[in-house]
Amino acid sequence: MAGAVEIVEVGPRDGLQNEQRAIPVAEKIALVDLLSRAGFSRIECASFVSPKWVPQMAGSAEVLAGIKRAAGVRYAALTPNMKGYEDALAANADEIAVFASASEGFSKANVNATIDETLERFAPILKAARHIDLPVRGYVSCVTDCPYDGHVDPAQVAKVADRLFAMGCYEISLGDTLGKATPDSIARMLLAVKAQVPVGRLAGHFHDTGGRALANVDVALALGVRVFDSAVGGLGGCPYAPGAAGNVATEALAAHLERLGYHTGLDMALVREAAAMAKAMRAA
């Protein structure tokens, strides 16, 4: 065996946030409950952002209240600010996530703030979470390409990742938000980030817009990354990343990893069932 790789399921949050249909809370709960039985340790299922900006996430508190929480599974929520943090806490999220961009153009489009302003906004969240031992994950968007600024310098990605790690994020998820990354650009970016943040604290978050997500996973594996984000059914994409297709599909990623000899701990029959459910939610 080549060892273990963890897949973090982000479909119920990152996967559904951009869907046009207002998906009922009951459907989201059913999807999370199925995923809970499939063997994931971490499921991102909520986002406490303004419903004005991301209407699909308006029922996040109800989702966290309604799911059947499985032993050994952490249910995560995205929190852009202190209000989001407080809402996530009230909803009993097991961990939270904060998100910054490696490019100024995307940062301004996504959160209407510079990178520095965004990171400063997170300081009180990290401090408050530390007091209650609440795990915080950090996301970095646009790690190779930006829809507004073009190519993103690997040194800039490393700088943002390092700041999030230094602030207390236990893991940094590196997002190919546009899906334009190539194995070469992922390798350059990872080599820069690895020099600042231990590779055991890094995760890959690859979109399959260009059909290269699994090739990018292979490069990340070769460089020591052992955690990857994905979404059942290949759902998702950021509403502020024009033209981006979905996240790499969990079922494709898990099958690929198993073929390579890695152990994911997932029940593939249940993963495929969840993928079919997610696709039906999109098609309805």
C-alpha positions in Angstrom: 0.0 0.0 0.0 1.1 3.5 -0.8 -0.4 4.8 2.5 -3.4 6.8 3.5 -4.9 9.9 1.8 -7.7 11.8 3.4 -10.5 13.2 1.2 -12.3 16.2 2.7 -15.9 16.4 1.3 -16.8 20.0 0.4 -19.9 19.2 -1.8 -22.6 20.3 0.6 -20.9 23.8 0.9 -18.6 24.6 -2.0 -20.5 22.2 -4.3 -23.9 23.7 -3.8 -23.2 27.4 -3.1 -23.5 28.3 -6.8 -26.5 26.3 -7.8 -29.4 28.4 -9.2 -32.2 26.4 -7.7 -33.0 27.1 -4.0 -32.2 23.6 -2.7 -34.4 22.8 0.3 -32.7 22.3 3.7 -34.1 18.8 3.9 -32.3 17.8 0.7 -29.0 19.2 2.0 -29.5 17.3 5.3 -30.1 14.0 3.4 -26.9 14.5 1.4 -24.8 15.2 4.5 -26.3 12.2 6.3 -25.5 9.9 3.4 -21.9 11.3 3.3 -21.6 10.8 7.1 -22.1 7.1 6.5 -19.6 6.9 3.6 -16.5 7.2 5.8 -15.4 10.9 5.6 -13.7 12.4 8.7 -14.5 16.0 7.6 -17.5 17.3 5.8 -17.9 21.0 5.0 -21.6 21.6 5.0 -22.3 25.2 6.0 -21.3 28.8 5.2 -22.2 31.7 7.4 -21.8 34.4 4.7 -24.4 37.0 3.9 -27.4 35.4 2.3 -27.5 38.5 0.1 -24.2 37.4 -1.5 -24.7 33.6 -1.4 -28.4 32.9 -1.1 -27.9 29.1 -1.3 -26.2 29.1 2.1 -29.1 30.8 3.9 -30.2 27.6 5.7 -26.8 26.7 7.1 -27.9 26.8 10.7 -30.9 24.6 9.9 -28.6 22.1 8.1 -26.2 21.8 11.1 -29.2 21.5 13.5 -30.9 18.8 11.3 -28.1 16.4 10.4 -27.5 13.1 12.2 -24.0 13.7 13.5 -21.8 10.6 13.2 -19.0 9.7 15.6 -15.6 10.7 14.3 -16.9 13.2 11.8 -16.2 16.9 12.0 -18.8 19.2 10.4 -17.3 22.4 9.1 -18.6 25.9 8.3 -17.1 28.7 6.3 -16.9 32.0 8.3 -15.8 35.2 6.6 -16.0 37.5 9.7 -16.8 37.6 13.5 -20.6 37.5 12.8 -20.1 34.4 10.8 -17.9 32.9 13.5 -20.6 33.6 16.1 -23.3 32.1 14.0 -21.2 29.0 13.3 -20.6 28.6 17.1 -24.3 29.0 17.8 -25.0 26.3 15.2 -22.5 23.9 16.8 -20.0 23.6 13.9 -17.2 21.3 14.8 -14.7 23.4 13.0 -14.6 26.5 10.9 -12.8 27.7 7.8 -11.5 31.1 6.8 -10.6 32.1 3.2 -8.2 34.4 1.6 -7.0 34.9 -1.9 -3.5 34.9 -3.3 -4.4 37.6 -5.8 -5.6 41.1 -5.1 -8.1 41.1 -8.0 -9.9 38.1 -6.8 -9.8 39.3 -3.2 -11.5 42.6 -4.1 -14.1 40.8 -6.3 -14.9 38.1 -3.7 -14.8 39.9 -0.4 -14.4 43.6 -1.4 -11.1 43.9 0.6 -7.4 43.6 0.0 -5.5 40.5 1.0 -4.0 42.3 4.0 -7.5 43.6 5.1 -8.9 40.1 4.7 -6.2 38.5 6.9 -6.6 41.3 9.5 -10.3 40.5 9.6 -9.5 36.9 10.6 -7.2 37.7 13.6 -10.1 38.1 16.1 -11.7 34.9 14.7 -8.5 32.9 15.2 -8.0 34.3 18.6 -11.6 33.5 19.8 -11.4 30.0 18.3 -8.1 29.3 20.0 -9.7 30.1 23.4 -12.2 27.3 23.0 -9.9 24.9 21.0 -12.1 25.1 17.9 -10.1 24.0 14.9 -9.7 26.5 12.1 -8.8 25.6 8.5 -7.5 28.2 6.1 -8.3 28.4 2.4 -6.2 30.1 -0.2 -7.9 30.9 -3.5 -6.4 31.4 -6.9 -3.1 29.6 -6.2 -1.9 29.6 -9.8 -4.3 31.7 -11.9 -6.7 34.6 -11.2 -9.6 35.6 -13.5 -8.7 39.3 -12.9 -4.9 39.3 -12.5 -3.8 36.4 -14.6 -0.8 34.4 -13.4 -0.3 34.3 -9.7 3.3 34.3 -8.3 4.0 31.2 -6.2 5.9 33.4 -3.7 2.6 35.3 -3.1 0.7 32.1 -2.4 3.4 31.0 0.0 3.2 34.4 1.8 -0.6 34.1 2.3 -0.4 30.4 3.3 2.3 31.2 5.8 0.3 34.0 7.4 -2.8 31.9 7.8 -0.7 29.1 9.3 1.1 31.5 11.6 -2.3 32.9 12.7 -3.3 29.4 13.9 -4.9 27.6 11.0 -4.2 23.9 11.5 -4.3 23.2 7.7 -4.0 25.3 4.6 -6.1 24.2 1.6 -4.6 25.4 -1.7 -7.3 26.2 -4.3 -7.0 26.1 -8.0 -10.2 28.2 -8.1 -10.3 28.6 -11.9 -9.2 25.1 -12.8 -6.5 26.5 -15.0 -3.6 24.9 -13.1 -1.2 22.5 -14.8 1.0 19.9 -13.2 3.9 22.3 -13.7 2.2 25.3 -12.2 1.0 23.2 -9.2 4.6 21.9 -8.7 6.1 25.4 -8.7 3.4 26.7 -6.3 3.8 23.7 -3.9 7.5 23.9 -3.8 7.2 27.6 -2.8 4.5 26.9 -0.2 6.3 23.9 1.3 9.3 26.1 2.0 7.1 28.1 4.4 4.4 25.6 5.7 5.0 21.9 6.5 3.6 19.7 3.7 1.7 17.7 6.3 -0.3 20.8 6.9 -1.3 21.4 3.3 -4.3 20.2 1.2 -5.0 20.4 -2.5 -8.3 21.8 -3.7 -8.4 21.3 -7.5 -11.2 22.2 -9.9 -11.6 20.1 -13.1 -12.3 22.9 -15.5 -9.4 22.0 -17.7 -9.7 18.2 -17.1 -6.3 18.2 -15.3 -7.4 17.9 -11.7 -6.3 14.3 -11.3 -2.9 15.0 -13.0 -2.5 17.9 -10.5 -3.4 15.5 -7.7 -0.6 13.2 -8.9 2.0 16.0 -8.7 0.8 17.0 -5.3 1.1 13.4 -4.1 4.6 13.2 -5.4 5.5 16.3 -3.4 4.0 14.9 -0.2 0.4 16.2 0.0 -1.9 13.7 1.6 -5.2 15.6 1.9 -7.4 16.7 -0.9 -10.8 18.5 -1.1 -13.5 17.2 -3.5 -17.2 17.3 -4.1 -19.5 14.4 -4.8 -20.9 14.6 -8.3 -18.2 17.2 -9.3 -20.5 20.0 -8.0 -19.4 23.5 -7.4 -17.2 26.4 -8.3 -17.0 29.8 -6.8 -19.7 32.3 -7.8 -16.9 35.0 -8.1 -14.7 32.9 -10.4 -16.3 33.4 -13.9 -16.0 30.3 -16.1 -14.8 27.9 -13.4 -16.3 24.4 -13.6 -16.9 22.2 -10.6 -14.6 20.7 -8.0 -12.9 17.5 -8.8 -15.5 14.7 -8.3 -15.1 12.8 -5.1 -16.0 9.5 -6.7 -13.3 10.1 -9.5 -10.7 11.2 -7.0 -11.3 8.3 -4.6 -11.2 5.7 -7.4 -8.0 7.3 -8.8 -6.3 7.1 -5.3 -7.4 3.5 -4.7 -6.0 2.6 -8.2 -2.7 4.1 -7.1 -2.7 2.0 -4.0 -3.7 4.7 -1.5 -6.2 3.9 1.2 -9.1 6.5 1.6 -11.3 4.6 4.1 -14.4 5.4 2.0 -17.3 3.2 1.1 -17.3 3.6 -2.6 -20.9 2.4 -3.1 -22.1 5.1 -0.7 -19.9 7.7 -2.3 -21.5 6.8 -5.7 -24.9 7.0 -4.2 -24.1 10.4 -2.8 -22.8 11.5 -6.2 -26.1 10.5 -7.8 -28.0 12.3 -5.1 -26.0 15.5 -5.6 -26.4 15.4 -9.4 -30.2 14.9 -9.0 -30.3 18.0 -6.7 -28.6 20.0 -9.4 -30.9 18.7 -12.2 -34.2 19.1 -10.3 
